[in-house]
Amino acid sequence: MLLPSTHPPSAIQAATAWAGKLYGPSATAIRLPSERDQNFLLETAAGEKSVFKFANALEDRALLEAAA
């Protein structure tokens, strides 16, 4: 996603932009705690929730998914 700025967006700005793109303009993004990556709770106006994650592409996928 390209944003009109000379500075890269913060993670919360990017997550909020993706929330709006995926779920509509009234969707919100709330930062969640995380050890390595950046996680956000996305919520729609209707109360639907999902987790959005920014992670290093070189990270082990099983670790990112918290799978054994």
Summary of the structure (lengths in Angstrom):
residues: 68
radius of gyration: 13.0
end to end distance: 32.1
largest distance: 40.9
contacts: 147
relative contact order: 0.18
helix: 25%
strand: 25%
